[in-house]
C-alpha cells in the first residue's frame, strides 16, 4: 500500500464528497500507480479526482508536475499531492 500524506490540498479535494479523511498525518491506499491511487481515492471520496489530477505529485521525495499519472508506486512509496504553482 502506498503511504499518502494528508495535507490541506488533499483535505480540500475530498471535502466535496462530504466525508472526512482519517485522523493522522497519513493514510495507506492500495495502488500501483498515481492514476490508480486517484481512482481509489475517488471511490472513497467521490468528486476529489479532478483536483488531484491537476496537482503536482511527490513520490519518495521526487516531484512530478507533468505526466505523473503513470508513475509507478509500490508498497513502500510515500506520496504527497502538491498544489500546482502558476508563474508569470
Secondary structure as UniProt FT lines:
FT   STRAND          2..5
FT   HELIX           8..15
FT   TURN            16..18
FT   STRAND          26..29
FT   HELIX           34..44
FT   TURN            46..47
FT   HELIX           49..53
FT   STRAND          56..59
FT   TURN            60..61
FT   STRAND          62..64
FT   TURN            69..70
FT   TURN            75..76
FT   STRAND          78..82
//
